[in-house]
Amino acid sequence: MDNDTRTEPPTAAGERETLTGFLEYFRATVVMKASGLTDADGAKRLVPSLTTVSGLVQHLTDVEQFWFQDRIDGRHDVPTRWSAEDPDGEFRVSEEDSLAGIIEDYEAACRQSREVLQRHGMDDLCRGGGGAQSVRWVLVHMIEETGRHCGHLDILRELLDGSTGD
C-alpha cells in the first residue's frame, strides 16, 4: 500500500469539524486501501458476492453522489449505477475497468460532496427525497457507510497481497 498520508480526525473540535474529520479520514482510507493494485486485482472476486475493491469504490462513489447531490442538494439528475432492474449495478466491474479511473471518480465525488456540504448547515433538511433527514444525519450515515466499507477493503486487500493496517 502507498504511504499513509491520512489526517487523523480532530480530538477536540466542534460537531461539524469532528464529523467531517472522521468522514475525511475514512475517505482517505478508501483511497489508500484501493491504491497500488492492478486493474485485475481491483476486479478480482474473493468472496461469493459481487464485492471487489473496484466495486466497493464505485459503490461509495454512487453513495457520495446520491446523499450529497441528490438528497442534500435536491438534484434529481444524479446518475447511479444501481437501478430497480440491477440493484447491485455499482458493484459490477470487469478486469478491463481501470481502478485508477474508479479512484479518480471517487475523489471527484468526494470533492463535490464537500462543496455541497459548505452550502448547508447541520440542521438543514435534505431537499431531495422528501427532506426527512438532516445534513447531520447524512454525515453520520456517511461515516457509518464509508467506515463499514473500509473494513471490507481492509480484508480484501489482505487477501489480495497481504497488506494489513487500518
KAQUI-V69624 format. One record per run of one state. SS is the DSSP state (a for helix, b for strand, c for the rest). FROM is the first residue (numbers start at 1). TO is the last residue. If there is no record, write none. Layout:
ss from to
SS FROM TO
SS FROM TO
This chain:
ss from to
c 1 14
a 15 34
c 35 38
a 39 43
c 44 52
a 53 72
c 73 88
a 89 91
c 92 98
a 99 118
c 119 124
b 125 125
c 126 128
a 129 131
c 132 133
b 134 134
a 135 161
c 162 166
